[in-house]
Amino acid sequence: MAHAPDKAPVVSAGAAPAPGAAQMAATMEMGARDPGRLTRGLIYATALAWSLFQVWIASPFGYWIGAFVIPETQARAIHLAFGVFLAYLAFPAFSPLARGHRPLARVFYIVFGLGLLSLAAYNHLSELPRAGVFALIGGVVLAMAWPSLRPCPVTRVPALDWIFAALAAFCAAYLYLFHQELAQRPGRATPTDLVVAGVGMALLLEATRRVLGPALMIIAGVFLFYTFAGPWMPELLAHRGASFGRAMSQQWLSNEGVFGIALGVSTSFVFLFVLFGALLERAGAGGYFIRVAFALLGHLRGGPAKAAVVASGLTGVVSGSSIANVVTTGTFTVPLMKRVGLSGQKAGAVEVASSVNGQLMPPVMGAAAFLMVEYVGIPYVEVIRHAFLPAVIAYIALLYIVHLEAMKLGLEGLPRSRIVPVWHRLLGFALTVSGLLILAGGVYYGLGWIKGVAGDASPWIIGVLVLAAYGLLLWFSSRVPESHMVDEEHLVLPEPRPTIQSGLHFLLPVVVLVWCLVVERLSPGLSAFWAVMFMVFILLTQRPLLCLCRGQTGQGRAVLRGVKELGDGMVQGARNMVGIAVATAAAGIIVGTVGMTGIGLVMTDLVELLSGGNLLLMLLLTALICLVLGLGLPTTANYIIVATLMAPVIVDLAAQNNLLIPLIAAHLFVFYFGIMADVTPPVGLASFAAAAVARADPIRTGVQAFWYSLRTVALPFFFVFNTQLLLIGITSAWQLLLTFFGALTGMLVFAAATQGWFLTRSRWHESALLLGVAFTLFVPGFWMDRIHPPLQTVEPARLQQVAEATPAGGHLRFTLEGMDLEGREIARAVMLPLGDAGAGAERLTRAGLGTLALGDQVSVSFVSFGSPAERLGIESGWRITGVLVPADRPAPEWFYLPALGVLGVIWLLQRRRLGLAREGKGVRRQG
């Protein structure tokens, strides 16, 4: 997660000045409170202890020495205890940015607390233990209303917040402190258990409100209310309801609610990646990425805007926050965009669109990538593979949109300090790219040869080689004198070569991370651990070694500075994690409610009812619901919510409409629309942060950013109907290239159509034709399907044979019939991911599907728990009615030819019109 810079412009809102953008980011990410030295030291020590704890549980050291190994469930409890403790110490009840929440919170806590005390009075004779539970929880809730009645200090921690912090940490750590007792009486909660669970739930919701605002607290509270109010709901939403004891046991005392999958992913994976990003930023990589982007792109048309896009993409690779991404790069890029001619509104919108798209970039994807591993049931590398192509296409299209804006406004780039001939730049670029490819190939095959020859000793040999590469790159960087990113006084760009050379060693930790993930196939947590360890080594050594290489003195001071930067990076990573920890825990309430009430089926019925069975309308409704559910929520929380509620809706309703959608496509669909809530007014938090930097109207900035992000809105619809965009069904390098260039051309044409500019300003019919061309290039199969269906059905007895013939990483398509648990007759088609190649029966078993053949009849004999088959909703006893295989038909890509022909005609028409306009200008000049 990126760190906010120390200084930023200050904007005014009304009569009172609003905080600067950097201050806003720091307030939202790490808390608005600035207490005295002693309390600040405690917060620092707690955050540092949290980071060290997370590094320890991710490391293999505990297993090596056979001690201090903490089970995953207990680690989740400690993780949340740290998070809520820091939430109450670092975040005041009402920060300067959220004064409007005070009356709402006051009414909510008073009404809720009095309601619990009323329940206590109602139960005081019939069941005294239950009355005591309600009375204690009600008292805590009423105490939460106290800060809303008086000013909330930001320079000290009030006594009530100390009490809340201690109580919240104890309630969260309860599963760790008493895990043996809880394991001996599952499902039989004592009054003490219920008090702890109820108080913990209330304190968690209050911590969520303090850290993230009221949106997630309200959504979680509504779902919690729905748990108890089921019998009194309308028929469509009604359910049996749950007792207080059952609800608290599920939500707090088990792994099905607050301490479920979402918090487990936060504990196991997300923290290490956020810490990695914080350490990388502290080492200076964030500034290096921005310098490189400006050096390479600043001279082009609208250069600062293009540099902002690239810098945000590079930052987004390791960033978990679109808001922090906005202010990290935007504090510098937005003023420069305004200087070269973009309005404040458009400059802020470019920064928002590029920063929010950083959440789409693997390997982190705002922590959603790790959650997809759990929800979809496929390896992490597969998630990255499926998400990569759409993210790259989206970023290239945003660069093109910036280019079109620059052409509209006649913008120029920033001047270089030295003019270099074009052919020289092209030759240098070609040599650089070819050199990197040769180096990458040499590293890959060379390390593979070392592993084959050295065997068990290869990790030590590779480690020595990595350290040697680090030393060489650091020496190479030391040859460049320290310089500023750009001369703001004269707006002259630095030279690309020395700028790139000055920080090449920052790429090594990213290479180590990607190598561990993709080549070594280590778990995400262990991969991030080794990357963090390398970053620790860099922070401790880079400054002393640079001094040594440059022949400077002061190595001792450099070592101390490195130690301080390491500690600050550890603390910053932990404080950045507070929001994610409470968000994943609060979102677990929603997941637990779905498991208890079956509201997921209700959402399916509701969308089906409103869409009338129309597939496109169903996808539009789902997208709209995802946007609404994501308003005001961080990336991680909104993905958990939309994935739990809406992803199964897409798969089920698409199957009923004979459209086979892989589960990963449905999850990426809802993820894309969930993150768009950061852009969309009136709650788009990233738009508000960018408007603060740009001194622009936040609503107009958000609307403009949404217009720039239309390509991100369209992409999910395209890859749902053409799953080759997710690299599903790609069987050759030629098909991969055809898919990539077709989709890229389609996205650029789509951007030209939505911006109303191709070579010159487009007429309405040209924009309409461009949209048709873009659709054809993205989904050529749509037109071919009108001529010949893409699949044909073969008999079920060939299931294992087709499974064996399916390429590695492919999907097996088949149709089923059966009765679900509610007695409804189900008929659906599914796409089952098969993973690695092998015998048909073996691949089906690995996917969690057992079959039984009796003559021509094939039925499902078992479905493994947690398997891909179980996630698709397949149930034992269902009958397989057919196997779907690709039909023998012409390739859909033949429709590229007429689409490109129409594009060529539009190009000729606009070029002719542009030439006539230029001739007219020349005649007027001569006159």
BELBEL-V546210 format. One line per field, one symbol per residue. phi: phi as a letter, one per 30 degrees, with the letter a starting at -180 (. if undefined). psi: psi as a letter, one per 20 degrees, with the letter a starting at -180 (. if undefined). A space follows every 10 residues. Layout:
phi->???
psi->???
This chain:
phi->.dcdddbadc ccbidcdddd dddddddddb jcdbdddddd dddddddddd dddddddddd ddddciahdc eddddddded dedddddddc cdebdedbdd dddddddddd dddddddddd ddcdcdaded ddeddddddd dddddeddcb ecdccacddd dddddddddd dddedddbdd ddddbdicdd ededdddddd dddddddddd dcideddddd ddddddecce dcdeedcdad ibdddddddd dccbccbecd eddddeddcd eddddedddd dddjdddded ddedddcddd eheedddddd ddddddeccc bddddedddd ecddeddddd kddedddddd dddddddddd ddcchhided ddeddcibde ddedddddde dddddddded dddddddeci dccddddbdc eddddddddd dddddddddd dddddddddd ddddiddded dddddddddd dddddddddc ddbddadddc hcdddddddd ddbddddddd dddddddccd hddedddddd dddddedddd cddeddeddd iccjdddddd ddddddddde dddddddedd dddddddddd ddddddcide dddddddddd diiddddddd dddddddddd dicdedddde ddddccdddd ddddddcicd cddddddded deddddddcd dccedddddd ddddhbdddd ddddddddce ddddeedddd dbdddcicid cadddddddd dddddddddd dddddiacdb dddddddddd ddddddddbd deddddcbdd bbccdedced dddddddeid bccacbblcd dcicdcbbcb ccdciddlde dddddddicc bbcbiddbbd dabddidedd ddidbdjdcd caccbdddbd dddddedddd dddddddddd dddddddddd ddddddd
psi->pqpqrhqrqp rqochppqqr gghgghghgj qipmargghh hggghggghg ghghhghiqj ghhgikqkpp qgghhggggh ggghghghhh orhorhilhi iggghggghg ggghghhghg hhjhghnggh ghghggghgg ghhhighiir qoqiiroqhh hggggggghg hhjhhghkhg ghhimpimpr hgghgggggg gghghghggg girighgggh hghgghghjg hjrrghiqrh rqrgggghgg hhjakidgkb gghgghghgg ghhggggghg ghijhghggg gggghhihir pkghghhhgg ghgghihjqj phghgghghh hghghhghhj iqrhghghhg ggghghihii pqiglkihhh hhgghhkqqg hhggghiggh gggggghhgh ghggghggik qraqqqhppp qghggggggg hgghghgggg gggghghhgg hhghchihhg ghgghghghg gghggghiip qprrgqnhgj lpqrpgghgg hikhiihghg ggghghgggi krqhghghgh hghhhggghh hggghggghi krrkhghhgh hggghgghgg gggghhiggh ghghghhhgg ghgghhikig hghghghggh ikipgghghg gggghggghi pjqrggghgg ghhgghghgg gghghhjkpo pqhhgghhgh gghghihhgp qjjohhhggh hhgilrphgh gggghhghjh hhhhghhgih inihhjkpjp irhghggggg hggggghhgg ghghikpeha pqrhhghghh gggggghgmh hghhhhgpqh qqprqhijgh ghghipqpja qpprqqqapa ijjqpporqq oopibqraqg hghgghijpq qppncippro hqoqpjrhgh hijqqqiqpo iqppqpqnrq phihihghgh gghhgggggh hghhghghgg hgghgh.
